[in-house]
Amino acid sequence: MGEIILGLTEEVIISGRNGKEKKVKARIDTGATASSIDSNLAQELELNSMEKFKVVRSASGTKKRQVVMATIKMDGLTIEEEFTLADRNHMTYPLLIGQNILRKGDFLINPKKK
């Protein structure tokens, strides 16, 4: 499989270990080291905490966030990875795909891709 070209946003299917899944639009963020998921979406998918925390630096400051494991399907590739829980209710996208996921595939980001 060759390079996968992603836009700034991508439609992905996210699922937890219980098999529940949901199609959502995700923000692709090459500047984010960790991926994050909205707490409400994680609860809807019944994603369980790993009893693990990560310190995340963002524009709003430094926070300690709980970590969950989830699987995403994006452009034909299935990736299981950690997501930090965040209140993304006020944001456009409930899911942020960061470097921890982008490193797992041969991805190129094209801001012009729709």
Backbone as a chain_set.jsonl record, in Angstrom:
{"seq": "MGEIILGLTEEVIISGRNGKEKKVKARIDTGATASSIDSNLAQELELNSMEKFKVVRSASGTKKRQVVMATIKMDGLTIEEEFTLADRNHMTYPLLIGQNILRKGDFLINPKKK", "coords": {"N": [[0.849, -1.191, 0.0], [0.575, 2.21, -0.837], [1.408, 5.678, -0.196], [-0.878, 7.417, 1.901], [-3.087, 9.949, 1.39], [-4.153, 12.546, 3.35], [-6.598, 14.983, 4.289], [-7.17, 18.132, 5.99], [-9.251, 17.537, 7.573], [-10.882, 14.461, 8.232], [-13.104, 11.769, 7.552], [-13.752, 9.296, 9.839], [-14.073, 5.995, 11.248], [-14.725, 5.162, 14.478], [-14.134, 2.929, 17.123], [-14.734, 1.023, 20.107], [-13.622, -1.461, 22.467], [-15.879, -2.966, 22.916], [-17.18, -3.225, 20.564], [-18.99, -1.297, 19.693], [-19.473, 1.265, 17.336], [-18.801, 4.368, 15.577], [-19.265, 6.755, 13.022], [-17.38, 9.578, 12.466], [-16.331, 12.986, 11.943], [-13.016, 13.918, 11.89], [-10.4, 16.012, 13.123], [-7.301, 16.565, 11.673], [-4.209, 16.893, 13.06], [-1.074, 17.795, 12.886], [0.575, 18.99, 14.684], [-0.075, 18.149, 17.185], [0.964, 15.969, 19.674], [-0.364, 13.872, 20.874], [-3.402, 12.067, 20.296], [-6.856, 12.999, 20.694], [-10.098, 12.551, 22.208], [-13.513, 13.442, 22.449], [-15.013, 13.565, 25.614], [-17.739, 12.889, 25.944], [-18.301, 11.437, 23.608], [-16.569, 9.295, 23.979], [-17.774, 8.147, 26.215], [-20.236, 7.437, 25.113], [-19.406, 5.447, 23.331], [-18.581, 3.671, 25.14], [-15.899, 3.545, 26.011], [-13.287, 2.398, 27.931], [-11.384, 3.612, 30.684], [-7.847, 3.487, 30.901], [-6.658, 3.638, 33.298], [-4.561, 5.327, 33.182], [-2.675, 8.29, 32.727], [-1.959, 11.297, 30.88], [0.12, 14.124, 30.493], [-0.841, 17.008, 28.962], [-0.087, 19.644, 26.821], [-1.603, 22.583, 25.756], [-3.212, 25.308, 23.967], [-4.785, 26.312, 25.959], [-3.409, 25.813, 28.25], [-1.59, 23.62, 30.56], [-2.596, 20.331, 31.175], [-3.597, 17.411, 33.002], [-4.631, 14.491, 31.62], [-6.955, 11.807, 31.335], [-6.509, 8.564, 29.832], [-7.734, 6.627, 27.099], [-8.258, 3.616, 25.195], [-8.78, 3.108, 21.761], [-10.049, 2.101, 18.538], [-9.478, 3.138, 15.26], [-10.734, 3.49, 11.938], [-9.448, 4.543, 9.012], [-9.311, 5.755, 5.865], [-9.064, 3.126, 4.782], [-7.246, 1.958, 6.482], [-6.687, 0.354, 9.593], [-6.279, 1.293, 12.896], [-5.221, 0.852, 16.189], [-5.081, 2.741, 19.056], [-3.975, 5.02, 21.682], [-6.016, 7.542, 23.166], [-6.427, 10.759, 24.532], [-8.744, 11.887, 26.972], [-10.942, 14.581, 26.528], [-12.755, 17.655, 26.957], [-14.363, 18.337, 24.311], [-16.614, 19.477, 23.505], [-17.265, 22.112, 22.828], [-15.922, 22.39, 20.516], [-15.488, 22.017, 16.935], [-14.898, 19.459, 15.97], [-15.18, 16.188, 17.247], [-13.072, 14.528, 17.558], [-9.573, 14.375, 17.551], [-6.86, 13.781, 15.571], [-3.639, 12.975, 16.172], [0.013, 13.025, 16.214], [0.728, 10.507, 17.295], [-0.923, 8.66, 16.04], [-0.618, 9.331, 13.336], [1.993, 8.591, 12.822], [1.821, 5.891, 12.498], [1.13, 5.143, 9.981], [1.675, 5.525, 6.428], [1.373, 8.43, 5.869], [0.485, 11.42, 4.135], [-0.132, 14.859, 4.399], [-2.45, 16.901, 2.877], [-3.51, 20.016, 2.629], [-5.338, 20.979, 0.77], [-7.021, 18.939, 0.101], [-10.308, 17.752, -0.063]], "CA": [[0.0, 0.0, 0.0], [1.382, 3.424, -0.954], [1.102, 6.787, 0.698], [-2.285, 7.776, 2.07], [-3.182, 11.404, 1.464], [-5.214, 13.016, 4.235], [-6.863, 16.414, 4.325], [-7.138, 18.691, 7.344], [-10.283, 16.79, 8.282], [-11.139, 13.161, 7.617], [-14.164, 10.968, 8.131], [-13.196, 8.053, 10.382], [-14.956, 5.174, 12.074], [-14.047, 4.889, 15.738], [-14.823, 1.893, 17.896], [-14.116, 0.571, 21.34], [-13.457, -2.913, 22.594], [-17.185, -3.63, 22.977], [-17.715, -3.337, 19.213], [-19.772, -0.124, 19.29], [-18.682, 2.152, 16.494], [-19.48, 5.564, 15.109], [-18.567, 7.518, 11.985], [-17.257, 10.984, 12.863], [-15.35, 13.81, 11.24], [-11.894, 14.168, 12.795], [-9.421, 17.036, 12.768], [-5.936, 16.059, 11.561], [-3.363, 17.926, 13.672], [0.313, 17.336, 12.91], [1.26, 19.624, 15.814], [-0.483, 17.489, 18.43], [1.692, 14.71, 19.857], [-1.337, 12.843, 21.26], [-4.763, 12.189, 19.77], [-7.825, 13.152, 21.777], [-11.494, 12.248, 21.914], [-14.462, 14.11, 23.333], [-15.435, 12.713, 26.735], [-19.095, 12.384, 25.706], [-18.205, 10.4, 22.578], [-15.934, 8.14, 24.629], [-18.79, 7.53, 27.066], [-21.219, 6.833, 24.193], [-18.791, 4.235, 22.794], [-18.206, 2.871, 26.312], [-14.453, 3.364, 26.052], [-12.863, 2.307, 29.326], [-10.111, 4.232, 31.053], [-6.737, 2.566, 31.093], [-6.031, 4.016, 34.564], [-3.322, 5.963, 32.761], [-2.853, 9.721, 32.481], [-0.908, 11.994, 30.136], [0.145, 15.577, 30.632], [-1.028, 17.573, 27.623], [0.04, 21.106, 26.724], [-2.415, 23.144, 24.675], [-3.349, 26.766, 24.04], [-5.455, 26.658, 27.216], [-2.551, 25.482, 29.388], [-1.159, 22.238, 30.755], [-3.588, 19.548, 31.923], [-3.41, 15.97, 33.124], [-5.838, 13.886, 31.047], [-7.115, 10.361, 31.363], [-6.26, 7.937, 28.536], [-8.547, 5.477, 26.71], [-7.803, 2.939, 23.985], [-9.837, 2.973, 20.764], [-9.612, 1.714, 17.2], [-10.057, 3.946, 14.185], [-10.567, 3.058, 10.551], [-9.272, 5.779, 8.267], [-8.788, 5.526, 4.516], [-8.727, 1.727, 4.578], [-6.266, 1.5, 7.475], [-7.227, 0.205, 10.944], [-5.237, 1.604, 13.876], [-5.611, 0.89, 17.592], [-4.159, 3.683, 19.697], [-4.431, 5.762, 22.854], [-6.608, 8.873, 23.016], [-6.673, 11.431, 25.805], [-10.114, 12.384, 27.118], [-11.002, 16.037, 26.605], [-14.067, 18.247, 26.716], [-14.304, 18.935, 22.984], [-18.006, 19.843, 23.241], [-17.316, 23.446, 22.235], [-15.123, 22.364, 19.29], [-16.174, 21.524, 15.737], [-14.628, 18.041, 15.739], [-15.103, 15.441, 18.504], [-11.886, 13.68, 17.525], [-8.365, 14.993, 17.023], [-5.862, 12.773, 15.217], [-2.317, 13.557, 16.352], [1.211, 12.335, 15.727], [0.807, 9.097, 17.71], [-1.61, 7.871, 15.013], [-0.052, 9.639, 12.022], [3.252, 7.855, 12.676], [1.54, 4.475, 12.275], [0.826, 4.911, 8.573], [2.474, 6.292, 5.479], [0.434, 9.509, 5.589], [0.85, 12.758, 3.696], [-1.234, 15.781, 4.659], [-2.668, 17.866, 1.817], [-4.564, 20.937, 3.098], [-6.318, 21.243, -0.291], [-7.906, 17.782, -0.065], [-11.658, 17.921, 0.504]], "C": [[0.885, 1.241, 0.0], [0.992, 4.469, 0.067], [-0.394, 7.062, 0.716], [-2.342, 9.284, 2.259], [-4.405, 11.787, 2.289], [-5.387, 14.517, 4.066], [-6.746, 16.915, 5.753], [-8.226, 18.082, 8.219], [-10.517, 15.497, 7.511], [-12.308, 12.494, 8.315], [-13.547, 9.647, 8.583], [-14.299, 7.284, 11.1], [-14.165, 4.847, 13.325], [-14.848, 3.854, 16.511], [-14.014, 1.548, 19.133], [-14.059, -0.939, 21.367], [-14.788, -3.661, 22.619], [-17.841, -3.741, 21.606], [-18.584, -2.178, 18.771], [-18.888, 0.749, 18.425], [-19.519, 3.309, 15.994], [-18.611, 6.244, 14.057], [-18.563, 8.981, 12.408], [-16.235, 11.688, 11.959], [-14.271, 14.169, 12.248], [-11.001, 15.267, 12.229], [-8.048, 16.383, 12.738], [-5.021, 17.178, 12.052], [-1.931, 17.42, 13.814], [1.106, 17.944, 14.073], [0.935, 18.986, 17.151], [0.262, 16.164, 18.567], [0.731, 13.568, 20.172], [-2.683, 13.123, 20.602], [-5.719, 12.357, 20.939], [-9.242, 12.916, 21.271], [-12.368, 12.986, 22.92], [-14.961, 13.123, 24.387], [-16.819, 12.11, 26.512], [-19.103, 11.284, 24.652], [-17.58, 9.135, 23.16], [-16.934, 7.396, 25.509], [-19.835, 6.817, 26.214], [-20.695, 5.503, 23.63], [-18.348, 3.269, 23.893], [-16.713, 2.529, 26.328], [-14.008, 3.408, 27.513], [-11.511, 2.97, 29.53], [-9.059, 3.156, 31.269], [-6.06, 2.799, 32.441], [-4.661, 4.629, 34.301], [-3.634, 7.422, 32.473], [-1.683, 10.254, 31.665], [-1.016, 13.473, 30.426], [0.142, 16.152, 29.224], [-0.911, 19.091, 27.7], [-0.776, 21.57, 25.534], [-2.468, 24.656, 24.844], [-3.984, 27.198, 25.358], [-4.639, 26.273, 28.454], [-2.185, 24.012, 29.441], [-2.177, 21.517, 31.627], [-3.182, 18.093, 31.954], [-4.714, 15.333, 32.659], [-5.797, 12.366, 31.149], [-6.962, 9.808, 29.944], [-7.198, 6.748, 28.334], [-7.944, 4.881, 25.441], [-8.99, 2.801, 23.052], [-9.212, 2.58, 19.432], [-10.273, 2.635, 16.195], [-9.793, 3.273, 12.85], [-10.562, 4.342, 9.731], [-8.619, 5.457, 6.934], [-8.289, 4.102, 4.301], [-7.733, 1.148, 5.565], [-6.934, 1.433, 8.848], [-6.08, 0.377, 11.94], [-5.833, 1.614, 15.275], [-4.588, 1.762, 18.313], [-4.813, 4.358, 20.897], [-4.976, 7.132, 22.449], [-6.73, 9.481, 24.404], [-8.113, 11.924, 25.802], [-10.078, 13.896, 27.272], [-12.446, 16.482, 26.428], [-13.959, 18.991, 25.387], [-15.706, 19.383, 22.544], [-18.124, 21.174, 22.499], [-16.529, 23.521, 20.914], [-15.91, 21.73, 18.145], [-16.045, 20.012, 15.588], [-14.462, 17.299, 17.068], [-13.826, 14.605, 18.637], [-10.734, 14.462, 16.92], [-7.347, 13.88, 16.79], [-4.492, 13.447, 15.258], [-1.207, 12.652, 15.862], [1.268, 10.864, 16.121], [0.103, 8.172, 16.716], [-0.97, 8.102, 13.641], [1.262, 8.908, 11.767], [3.033, 6.384, 12.312], [1.206, 4.149, 10.816], [1.748, 5.743, 7.709], [1.591, 7.439, 4.985], [1.125, 10.765, 5.072], [-0.369, 13.634, 3.935], [-1.29, 16.799, 3.534], [-3.809, 18.769, 2.246], [-5.633, 21.227, 2.05], [-7.315, 20.111, -0.476], [-9.242, 18.037, 0.627], [-12.185, 16.597, 0.973]], "O": [[1.847, 1.311, 0.764], [0.331, 4.176, 1.063], [-1.08, 6.957, -0.301], [-1.724, 9.831, 3.173], [-5.533, 11.408, 1.974], [-4.438, 15.23, 3.739], [-6.272, 16.192, 6.629], [-8.138, 18.106, 9.447], [-10.368, 15.451, 6.29], [-12.483, 12.636, 9.525], [-12.894, 8.962, 7.796], [-15.316, 7.848, 11.502], [-13.058, 4.315, 13.244], [-16.078, 3.897, 16.549], [-12.801, 1.748, 19.197], [-14.411, -1.606, 20.394], [-14.822, -4.865, 22.368], [-18.937, -4.289, 21.488], [-18.896, -2.072, 17.585], [-17.712, 0.956, 18.724], [-20.749, 3.262, 15.98], [-17.388, 6.303, 14.182], [-19.617, 9.557, 12.676], [-15.402, 11.054, 11.312], [-14.57, 14.666, 13.334], [-10.872, 15.423, 11.015], [-7.67, 15.708, 13.696], [-5.055, 18.287, 11.519], [-1.616, 16.696, 14.759], [2.189, 17.46, 14.405], [1.605, 19.259, 18.147], [0.198, 15.324, 17.669], [0.977, 12.425, 19.786], [-3.05, 14.276, 20.381], [-5.431, 11.912, 22.05], [-9.538, 13.059, 20.085], [-12.008, 13.134, 24.088], [-15.289, 11.979, 24.072], [-17.052, 10.95, 26.853], [-19.834, 10.302, 24.788], [-18.023, 8.026, 22.86], [-16.942, 6.166, 25.545], [-20.271, 5.717, 26.555], [-21.457, 4.549, 23.474], [-17.813, 2.195, 23.617], [-16.316, 1.4, 26.614], [-14.323, 4.352, 28.237], [-10.623, 2.903, 28.68], [-9.35, 2.064, 31.756], [-5.003, 2.226, 32.707], [-3.729, 4.471, 35.089], [-4.733, 7.751, 32.025], [-0.567, 9.739, 31.741], [-2.113, 14.01, 30.584], [1.0, 15.83, 28.402], [-1.549, 19.737, 28.531], [-0.66, 21.024, 24.437], [-1.847, 25.214, 25.749], [-3.755, 28.314, 25.825], [-5.124, 26.393, 29.579], [-2.433, 23.257, 28.501], [-2.575, 22.017, 32.679], [-2.508, 17.601, 31.049], [-5.775, 15.595, 33.225], [-4.74, 11.741, 31.059], [-7.252, 10.502, 28.97], [-7.434, 5.963, 29.253], [-7.216, 5.552, 24.709], [-10.081, 2.425, 23.479], [-8.005, 2.711, 19.231], [-11.477, 2.885, 16.263], [-8.787, 2.592, 12.654], [-11.517, 5.119, 9.745], [-7.501, 4.944, 6.889], [-7.228, 3.888, 3.715], [-7.41, -0.038, 5.491], [-7.664, 2.349, 9.227], [-5.052, -0.294, 11.847], [-6.827, 2.295, 15.528], [-3.381, 1.549, 18.194], [-6.025, 4.28, 21.099], [-4.475, 7.781, 21.531], [-7.098, 8.79, 25.354], [-8.64, 12.327, 24.765], [-9.286, 14.431, 28.047], [-13.257, 15.777, 25.827], [-13.515, 20.139, 25.345], [-15.948, 19.633, 21.363], [-18.989, 21.334, 21.638], [-16.474, 24.572, 20.275], [-16.876, 21.001, 18.369], [-16.979, 19.353, 15.13], [-13.689, 17.73, 17.923], [-13.544, 14.048, 19.698], [-10.895, 15.131, 15.9], [-7.016, 13.129, 17.707], [-4.216, 14.366, 14.487], [-1.447, 11.649, 15.189], [1.799, 10.049, 15.368], [0.499, 7.016, 16.567], [-0.801, 7.156, 12.872], [1.607, 8.636, 10.617], [3.962, 5.711, 11.868], [1.021, 2.982, 10.472], [2.512, 6.569, 8.211], [1.121, 7.433, 3.847], [2.215, 11.119, 5.521], [-1.502, 13.212, 3.704], [-0.304, 17.484, 3.259], [-4.965, 18.345, 2.234], [-6.725, 21.675, 2.398], [-8.341, 20.289, -1.132], [-9.283, 18.487, 1.772], [-13.304, 16.523, 1.481]]}, "num_chains": 1, "name": "protein.A"}
